[in-house]
Amino acid sequence: MAMNDTLAMAMSKINNAEKANKEMVLIKPYSKIIKSVFDIANAEGYIGKYEIIKTPQGGTLKLYLLNRVNKCGAIKPRYSISLGDYDKFEKRYLPAKDFGIMLVSTTKGIMTHIDAKKNKLGGILLAYVY
């Protein structure tokens, strides 16, 4: 099976596992971007901790779920976003103002859209979680 977007695959696995009330999901393959997205989602309280299981084929990320994700997904295409555009994309991807987070890749690293607005940074939209 060819995988073009590992982040989109990981987000849909989380969505499906949350709908099935699973406590844990295995993400394979994983990348630095996926780990950064999970670190932020964990800090925001949407998902639990994760651990990396090393295998000869690379590795698997074992993610513990808290059943707090209503919906999450990768944003495709990956829109470039400037400071004035956040409201437009919040309306598109989040159900209400100040409800959920969008993850943005900025020059200062991956962060939530809220932190990016505070730091007056634009960037590229990666994913959303609420």
N, C-alpha and C positions, 0 to 999 in steps of 0.2 A: 504494500500500500504506500503510495507516494504521499509524503506530507509536505505541503508547501508552507503552511503557517503553524508552527508549533504552539504559539501563544493562543491562537484561535482554538486549536485542538484541546489545549489544557483548559481553557475557559469553558468549552462545551462539556468536557468531562466533569468539571465542577458543577455546572448547571444540572447535568443528568444525575449525578450522585446526590445532590441536594434534593431533587425531586423524589428520588427513591429513598430518602432519609438514611443514606449511608453515613457511617462515622468517619470513613477514610477512603481516599481515592489514590490510585497510583498514576503518576504522570510520567510518560516516557515517550519520546525523548524530552529532555528539559534543557534550558539555556540560561545564561546570565540574566537575560531580560525577564524570563519567567520567574526566576528566583527573586529579582527586584520587585516585580509586580506582586508576588506572594508576600514578600517582606512588608510592603506597604499595606496590602489588604489585611495582613495579620495585625499590624500596628493600629489600623483603623477598627479592628474588632470583627471583621467579616469572616475570616477563616482562622483556624488554629495553627499550631506549629507544623513544620515539615521536617523530615529527615531524609538524607540521601543514602540510598542503598547502592553500594558499588557493585557492579557486575562486569564480567569481561567484555560485554558488548557496550559498555559506557556507563550506564547507571539509571536508576529509577528514583523519582522523587515521591516519597510517601507523605501525603498531605492529610492532616486531620481536619475534619469539618466541624463547625460549631452550629450548623443549621441556621445561619443568620443571613445567608445570601438568598435574596428573592430572585435576582437575575444578574448574570454577568456575561460579558462577551468581549471579543476583540473588536475594535473599530476598524472597518475596512471600507473604502481605502483609507490608508493612514493619512488623515488630513493634516496639513500644516496649519497651525493656529497662531494667530497674533493676539495680543492682549485684549483687543476689543471684541474678539469672536467667541469668548468663553460662554457668554449668555446664550448665544444662538445654539451652540453645541450642547449646552446643558439642557435646553428645551428639547433637543432632538433625542438625546440618549438617557436622560434621567427623568423619573416620573414627576418630580417636583423640585422646586428651588431648595437648596441646602439638604437634599435627600439623596444620599449616594455620592460616589466619587468617580471622576474620570481620571485616568492615569496618563500623564503627559511626559514624553521624553524631552527634556530641556538640555541646554548647554551645561547646566549644573547637576545633571543626572535625572533619573526618573522620579517623579513626585506627583502628588495629587493636584488636580486643577486649582484647588483652594490655595495650596502652598505656592503654586506657580503664579496665581494672581497676586498674592501678598508680595512675592519677590519680583513682580512686574516682568515675568518671563513668558515668552511664547514657546512654541515647540511643536512636537508632532504627537497627535492623539494615538494612544495605544489600545486602551481598554476602558471599560466601565464596570462598576460593581454597585449594586444597591440591594 
